[in-house]
Amino acid sequence: MDSSNGKKNVEEDRLSSLPDDLIYKILAFIGIEYVVQTSVLSSRWRFIWTSMPYLNFSREKIYHPHKFSKFITHFFSSRNNQTKVSSVKLSFHGEDNQDVDVFVQQIMEYAFSHNIQQLNVACLFDKYGVEFPHFLSSSQSLKHLSVTKEHVSATPYLRTYVVKAPSTWEFPALTTLYLHDVHLCCDETTDKCIDLFSKCPNLKSLTIKSCYMGVKVLSICLPLLSNLTLESIRGGVKVFNIVSPQLKNLTMKSDSQYYPRYARDRQYRISAPDLVFLLYRGYDHLQLYTNGFLSLEKADICVSSPKDAHEVLHLLPQLHNVKSLTLNLEIVEKLGSLFFVCTHFTLKIFVQQLSSSVELMSHPPSPFANLRSLKIYPTSEHSRVEKHKSGKMSAELKRYLLDASPSAIVTMISREDVRTMKNTRLAQNLTTRLMALLQRVRSDIETIMAKIYEQRKAQVDKVIVADWNVHWCWQILSERIEKREEKPSGVISKLNEILKLLRTLPASNRATIQPSISTLWAEADIVMNLMTDLMKMYFDEKRRHLSVCCHELATTL
């Protein structure tokens, strides 16, 4: 067939035929230096870079900051100033270098002067305390702002960079704000109770994650806020004052187990009548003060080390409208201990004072009239309470949680269930890894055996050479196996480990992984047989070589 019929002589340039708006979005994923270099492709691409609305200044390492600063100056001076700047992505090393500060400020000033709407900033740093430009605190056009830190240090938790914010941030158009690993400082004129975001009236989504806050009371009073995440907040914050009439989703997580001086005894004062979803993860109890969550549908509360059952008992009635409630088992055990003590104390008083027994024996009524689903799960495989109380829900506690919603579906996951799921996943992972190893070894053996058969066929009369080749192939195989992550001795160890895990699993879990286990046993059997065949082949060659040598020696004497 003629080659001209099989393919076109000139390939169609489909990328160049795309509209400019789509090309801009594609080029937004690469650095601006590479975008400029596309100008040499053709006349179609010559001026594309001058009208880019999406500017990506991401650099893992700036080896020559002075040259890069000159490039930035030339880029902005040659750019079409009539074109708006929709978004800027900027990442840079936080080095103590004046040239770095210069080009960062160049980019920021240009972006803000061209009514930027989206700004993503990431600092790659290897020193402490990199300051961010002060004029970040104000913009009339910015709608989406993300400020994050990317670790390059071996000890990232000791590092941060600083955004020195004034008493408030002024972003009247801002709708989304994401702050991760940022140190927010106040100036000397501010007190220890500020509302950083009071001049962001249109903010709808706010995330503050792993940030250090230099205030004691953090106020978040935003009329349009619908999503709020407060995670691993460090610093001296003792009170979170949240007033958001349109707040729908609230997530609060703390790392007080790892940062004990932070997040202990914090208070959350919340006014959010339209709240639909509440999630709390913390080491200590949640001190929640609200005027009621009238629209609450789902709540997930996890206190991994509840100290005071009365605090938990104070918290739950504030969630009375919830439809789906998730609690960790440690909370249930702590409440169970409280109800156990109350019941036995009341019984003792009842014997002594029969006249007041009815009043004393009454328990608090169930607050959950709309509950449809209750899920209880452990955060730890090991219980911190007495063994006879561990993982159990007393009748008194069950009445408190479910009396007002008797038809609610209850799902209770025990610690034994957690251990079973963990061991099942571990057995599956070990099986997968061991299967991959056996398949690689099998492939190596089959390849080497094929080479040996070929050499035997080609060198029938060259006994010594063939013997050397077999020996060489066997050495190659042994070295390959020894260099693997799992040595042959480790294969048996892994098999025994899998068997040990299988013995801990109930029959239903064993049945789910039985097909893969059977396949593993079959593969292991094949590999062992292949290794045996190869070893037999090697020693047969040795014995044949010895017989030939003995025969030649006998005939020469």
VEXLUMGU-91606 format. One record per residue (C-alpha): residue in three letters; x, y, z. Coordinates in pm, whole numbers, plus 32768, in hexadecimal, padded with zeros to 4 digits. Layout:
N
AlaXYZ...
//
This chain:
557
Met800080008000Asp8080815C7FAASer80FD821480DDSer8044834E8074Asn7EFD8290809FGly7F5F821A81FBLys7FA5836E8295Lys7F9184DE8248Asn80C9858E81CDVal808286B982AAGlu7FF5867B8405Glu7EDE87608472Asp7F3788578588Arg7E018826865CLeu7E8888EB8786Ser7EBA8A2986BASer7D578A12863ALeu7CC88A2C8799Pro7C2D8B778806Asp7D078C6188D3Asp7C3C8C368A12Leu7C798ABE8A12Ile7DEB8AE789C1Tyr7E0C8BD78AE7Lys7D798AD48BD3Ile7E6789C78B52Leu7F998AA78B73Ala7F348B038CD7Phe7FBE89B28D4BIle81268A058CE6Gly821A8B0E8D5AIle820E8C628CB6Glu83718C3A8C2ATyr82FD8B118B5AVal81C88BCF8AECVal82A78CE58A63Gln83798BE289AAThr82478B7388E2Ser82658CBA881FVal83688C168739Leu827C8B0086C9Ser81C38BC285BCSer811F8D0E8573Arg7FE58C86861DTrp80A48C6C8764Arg817B8DA4874APhe80A88E83882AIle7FD98D8488ECTrp80AA8DBB8A26Thr806C8F338A24Ser7EF78F008A60Met7F028DE58B60Pro7E038E298C75Tyr7E868D058D47Leu7FEC8D3B8DBDAsn80B38C1D8E56Phe81F48C8A8F02Ser82358B3E8FB1Arg83A38AEB8FE1Glu843089D290B7Lys857E8A8290C2Ile85ED8BD59045Tyr87628BB2900AHis87928D158F86Pro86918DF8902FHis87278F328F94Lys86FE8EA78E33Phe85A08E2E8E80Ser85478F878F02Lys85BE901C8DB8Phe84EB8F1E8CFEIle83B98F838DCAThr83F890F18D7BHis841490A88C06Phe82E08FC88C0EPhe820190CC8CADSer828391E68BD1Ser823B91198A97Arg80EA90958B06Asn7FA6911F8A78Asn7F2F92008B91Gln7DCE92008B0AThr7DAE90918B6ALys7D33904F8CC9Val7DE78F668DB9Ser7CEE8E5F8E2ESer7DD88D8A8F01Val7F3F8D778F77Lys7FEC8C428FFELeu812E8C8C90B6Ser821B8BA39169Phe83788C0191D2His848E8BA692C2Gly84888C6E9400Glu85F48CCB93EEAsp86938DF59496Asn86D28E9E9349Gln8675900192EDAsp86478FA4917EVal853D8EA391E0Asp84818FAE92A3Val849890989178Phe83FD8FB09075Val82F28F37916AGln828E909F91A5Gln829790E2902DIle81A58FC68FEDMet80BC90299108Glu80AC919890ADTyr8069914C8F40Ala7F5C904C8F95Phe7EA491319086Ser7EBA92588F97His7E1191828E89Asn7CE7911B8F61Ile7D548FB58FA3Gln7C3B8ECA900EGln7CF78D91907BLeu7E498D76912BAsn7EF68C339197Val80398C649258Ala811E8B4E92D5Cys82688B869383Leu837A8A80935FPhe846C8AD39473Asp85928A569539Lys85AB8B5F9643Tyr84CC8BEC9754Gly83F58D1E9742Val83CE8D8695D8Glu82FF8EC395C9Phe81F18EF094C8Pro81AB9041941DHis80D7911F94FCPhe7FF2919793E5Leu7F5A903A93D7Ser7E6790B994E0Ser7D99918693EBSer7CFD91559294Gln7BB991CE91FASer7BA090C190EBLeu7C2C8F819183Lys7B2A8E6A91A2His7BFB8D3491EFLeu7D378D3192C4Ser7E0C8C07932BVal7F498C2E93FBThr80008AEB944CLys81528A6794B2Glu820589469409His8309888F94D8Val846C88539465Ser84FA882F95C3Ala853186E0966CThr847E876F979FPro8358882B9705Tyr829788569848Leu83A6894298C7Arg83858A27979AThr828F8B32973ATyr82818C75967AVal81DC8DAE96F0Val80C08E7D966ALys80C58FBA973BAla7F5A90199728Pro7ECD916197ABSer7D9891649886Thr7CBF9100975ETrp7CDF908095FBGlu7C25915494FEPhe7BA7907B93E0Pro7A4590F39392Ala7A1D90099266Leu7AC28ED59301Thr79EA8D9A9305Thr7AED8C879349Leu7C148C95943ATyr7D008B729480Leu7E1E8B9B957AHis7F088A7795BFAsp80398A8196A4Val803C8BFA96BFHis80A38CC497EELeu7FA78DDC9817Cys80338EF698E9Cys7F8D90319963Asp802B9187995EGlu8080923A9AA2Thr7F45930F9A9CThr7E5291EB9AAFAsp7DD691389BE2Lys7DB38FC39C15Cys7C4E8FB29B98Ile7C2590029A28Asp7B4C8FAE9900Leu7C458F7D97E8Phe7B398F4D96E4Ser7A3690569739Lys7A85911395F8Cys7A4B8FDC9522Pro78CE8FF2951BAsn78A58F0A93EFLeu79788DEE9476Lys78C28CA29446Ser79D38B9F9483Leu7AE68BC19588Thr7BF18ABE95DEIle7CF98AFB96EALys7DDC89CC9704Ser7F18899897D6Cys7F378B0F980CTyr7FCA8BC79935Met7EDD8CD399B4Gly7F658DEF9A87Val7E1B8E3C9B35Lys7D598DBA9C5FVal7BFE8DEB9BCDLeu7BC78DAD9A5ASer7A838E3E99DAIle79F08DCC9891Cys78B88E9A984FLeu785D8E7196E2Pro76F88E939662Leu77238DC09525Leu78138CB495A3Ser77978B55954EAsn78CC8A789581Leu79C48A99969FThr7AEA89B596F3Leu7BC789EC9825Glu7CD688E49834Ser7E0988C39914Ile7E078A309980Arg7F3A8A819A50Gly7F848BAC9B2BGly7ED38C509C4DVal7D6F8C3E9BCALys7C838BE89CE7Val7B358C519C58Phe7AA58C2E9AFAAsn79838D1D9ACFIle78C38CB99996Val77948D7D9923Ser77228D0E97CAPro75AC8D029786Gln75DA8C49963ALeu76E58B5196ADLys769289F3962CAsn77CC89229668Leu78B589409793Thr79ED886997C2Met7ACA888798F7Lys7BFF87B1992DSer7D1187D49A2FAsp7E6587369A67Ser7E6F87629BDFGln7EFB86019C04Tyr803986779B54Tyr802887E79BB9Pro7FA887D09D20Arg7FE189429D69Tyr7EF489989C4CAla7D8389439C2DArg7D4F88E99D9BAsp7C1A89819E42Arg7BB58A3F9D0CGln7A568AC59CF2Tyr79888AD19BB4Arg78748BD59BC3Ile77A28B9E9A8FSer76728C4C9A04Ala76148B8F98C8Pro749E8B4798B9Asp74B48AB59758Leu75D089C197A5Val7599887496F3Phe76E087B69730Leu77C587BB9861Leu790A86F99883Tyr79F0870399B1Arg7B33863F99E1Gly7BF886819B1BTyr7CBB85EC9C39Asp7BF586A49D43His7A8386E89D6ELeu79D287E99C97Gln795F891A9D59Leu7842898D9C7FTyr77658AB79CCCThr764A8AF19BD6Asn74EB8B779BB9Gly74828A349B10Phe74BA899099BDLeu73578989993ASer73B188FE97E2Leu74BD88029848Glu74AB86C09780Lys75FA861797BAAla76F0862A98DCAsp783585689901Ile78D285949A59Cys7A1A84EB9AB5Val7AC3852E9C03Ser7BE084369C0FSer7C2984699D81Pro7AF084E79E34Lys7B48854B9F97Asp79F885BAA021Ala78B285079FD3His77EC8633A04BGlu788487079F34Val780C86079E36Leu76B586039ED8His76AE877D9EB8Leu770F876D9D46Leu761286729CC0Pro74D087339D09Gln755788519C33Leu754187609B0BHis73D687059B53Asn7358873F99EFVal745C8660994ALys73E5854C9861Ser752B848A9837Leu761584789962Thr776F83DB996ELeu782783B39AB8Asn796D83089B0BLeu795C81E19BF7Glu7A33828E9CFEIle792083919D30Val781B82819D56Glu78F281C79E54Lys792783059F1ELeu77B1834D9F1DGly776D81E39F77Ser78498205A0A9Leu7788833AA113Phe76358291A0EEPhe76BD815DA1A3Val7729822FA2CDCys75E282F2A2D0Thr751181B4A2C7His75C9810AA3E6Phe75D38248A4B5Thr745E8278A482Leu7418810EA4E2Lys74D4813DA628Ile740F8277A67DPhe72CD81C4A61BVal730880BCA722Gln734581C8A827Gln723182B9A7BFLeu710F820CA712Ser70408347A70BSer712C8401A61ESer719182DBA549Val70BE8334A419Glu7156848EA3F7Leu72BB8417A431Met72A982FAA33ASer723883D5A21AHis733683FFA102Pro734F8527A013Pro725E84FE9EEFSer72DD84A89D95Pro731D85EB9CD2Phe731B854C9B76Ala71B685589AF4Asn721785599982Leu732E84579987Arg732F83659862Ser748D82D69876Leu7585829F9992Lys76E382219949Ile77E481CD9A54Tyr794D81759A05Pro7A9581619ACAThr7BC282429A89Ser7CAC814A9B2EGlu7CCA7FD19B2DHis7D077FD99CA3Ser7C1180429DAEArg7C60813D9EC0Val7B4580C39FA0Glu7B0F7F88A06BLys7B037E4F9F97His79A27DEDA003Lys791F7F429F90Ser79EC7F5F9E52Gly792C7F799D0BLys77D77F569DAEMet76A8803B9DB8Ser75E280259EF9Ala746980179EF4Glu745B816B9FA1Leu753A820C9E9ALys747881679D80Arg733681FB9E0ATyr73D783529E1ELeu744D83469CB4Leu732682969C10Asp71E982B79CDFAla717083E59C19Ser71C3833A9ACCPro718781C49AFDSer718C817D9985Ala72EA820B9952Ile73E2811D98ACVal750780D19993Thr765B8068990BMet775A800F9A14Ile78BC7FB499AFSer79827F019ABCArg7AF87F019AF2Glu7AF87D989A82Asp7A587E0A993BVal7B6C7F0D9910Arg7C7C7E0C994FThr7BD47D1F985AMet7BC47E29974ALys7D2C7E8B978CAsn7DAB7D24977DThr7CDC7CE09644Arg7D757E0B9591Leu7ED07DA89607Ala7EA37C42958BGln7E287CC3943BAsn7F507DB19419Leu804C7CA39475Thr7FAA7BB5937EThr7FBD7CB89267Arg812A7D0B92AELeu81937BA092C7Met80DB7B499186Ala81937C5F90CDLeu82E07BDF9151Leu82987A7790EFGln822E7AE08F93Arg83747BA18F62Val84437A798FDBArg837D798D8EFDSer83B97A6B8DD0Asp85307A748E19Ile854778FA8E3EGlu848278B68D00Thr855D79AB8C3DIle869E790C8CBAMet862377A98C7DAla85C578098B19Lys8725788C8AE1Ile87BA774D8B6DTyr86E976748A82Glu87567749895CGln88C4772989BEArg88A375B189E7Lys880D7593888EAla891C766987F0Gln8A4075D388B2Val89F9746188CEAsp8B6873FF88BELys8BF27521898CVal8BB974868ADEIle8C9F75688BA4Val8C1976A48B04Ala8AB276368B3DAsp8B0275E48CA6Trp8B9C773A8CD9Asn8A6977DD8C3EVal897E77228D27His8A5277858E51Trp8A5A78EF8DDACys88E078F88DA9Trp88A778688F03Gln898D79708F9BIle88D17A828EE3Leu87847A018F69Ser880779E790CEGlu888F7B4890C6Arg87497BD1903DIle867E7B26914AGlu87687B969261Lys874F7D0191F0Arg85D57D0391FEGlu850D7DA59312Glu84A67C4D938ALys85B37B3F938FPro855579CE9368Ser857079A694E0Gly84787AC29502Val837A7A139424Ile834779019527Ser83377A099636Lys822A7AC89578Leu8162798B953DAsn816D793E96B1Glu81077AA596FFIle7FDC7A899617Leu7F78793D96B5Lys7F9079D7980ELeu7EAB7AF597A6Leu7DB37A069704Arg7D907946984AThr7D1A7A8798F7Leu7C087ACC97F8Pro7AA37A4E9808Ala7A31795F96F9Ser79797A6E9634Asn7AB37B449613Arg7B8A7A1995BBAla7A9379C494A8Thr7AB77B1B9407Ile7C2E7AF593D5Gln7C32797C93A2Pro7C3F79949222Ser7D767A6E9228Ile7E1479919332Ser7DD5785B925EThr7E7279079132Leu7F9D79679209Trp7FD178019281Ala7FC07785911AGlu80BC788990A5Ala81A5783991C6Asp819176C7916EIle81E577109000Val830E77EA905EMet839776E89152Asn837875D89048Leu842976B38F49Met854376FA903CThr855E75859085Asp856B75388F0FLeu8677763E8ED9Met874775BA8FF9Lys871F74568F74Met878A74CF8E1CTyr88BC75748EB3Phe892A743E8F78Asp88E073548E53Glu89CF74248D83Lys8AD374108E98Arg8AAF72948EB0Arg8AC0726A8D35His8BF673408D27Leu8C9672718E3BSer8C44712B8D84Val8CE271AC8C41Cys8E1B721B8CFACys8E3C70C88DAAHis8E0E700E8C61Glu8F1870E18BB5Leu900570AD8CD9Ala8FD16F328CD3Thr90156F188B5CThr91566FDF8B73Leu91F36F008C7D
//
